[in-house]
Amino acid sequence: MIKNTNMLRKAWGAVGAIGLGLFVAFGADQADAQSFAELKANGKIVIGIQGENPPWGFVDESNQSAGFDADFAKLLGEEIGVPVEFNRVAVANRIPTLMTNKVDALIAVMGMYPDRAKVVQFTKPYSAIDIILLAKPETNIKAPEDLKGLRIAVARSSAQDTQVTKNAPQGATIQRFDDDATAIQAFLSGQVDALGANNTYFLSIAKIAPDFKFEKKLQFNRQYNGISVRPGQKQFVEELNAFIDKVRADGRLEKIYQKWLGQDTPDFPDSLPDIPFAVQ
């Protein structure tokens, strides 16, 4: 049984230690650059990243931000020619952090959904995850209606929160936690019967509780993740899209996929309904 969420950090620490050091800071400067040239003039790019969601974003044993999104952000910094400064965000405060100019962009497992696209500007997708439900093998769940009477953990304001809330019948109890790590903790400790998750939770649980028996019960949807910036940043978005195309074509994104997820880069759609990939 997991004692606390620090175990989740430590389990991924050795993987996160591989690679170059990354800067982490929490300065009060406004992050409002409109282009790569402005970022280069500023001497840094400030990225909002999750700190409790391995393998996407977490804090390693050296107190550095690590994970898939950290490595992807590092590639972006290299492309621009500036160091990356990380501002660690929880799921629920990602968008407020962006919209109050505390970061230049979010690389924080930001699922691309029409409601979010009304508030932020997305780039093309750079990663994808499946939104699923996990439970012990003996828990009988074959359809959403089987969730009646069950307690389900989700990370607050996450894509799994949205999908579980949408699909759970009356009589299901949804328990919302501040981040992915504490939702996983609740599942492993028996506080809940099921866990709203994504497919990378398998990796995290295997590292911290390798003998714990669980399985996928339901799949809700596939989520595509994009870099998120503030609306109206036309040149910035065009440059970010060109960067995504470049790292996909030259194999650098594939290397990050293999390192953190052990899988090939998926095919990404050219468009998503009601989610523009460029400023219109």
Beta strands, then each sheet from edge to edge (+ up, - down):
strand 1: 23-24
strand 2: 45-50
strand 3: 52-53
strand 4: 57-59
strand 5: 65-66
strand 6: 84-89
strand 7: 105-106
strand 8: 121-135
strand 9: 151-155
strand 10: 173-177
strand 11: 194-198
strand 12: 215-229
sheet 1: 1+ 6+ 2+ 7+
sheet 2: 3+ 4- 5+
sheet 3: 10+ 9+ 11+ 8- 12+
end
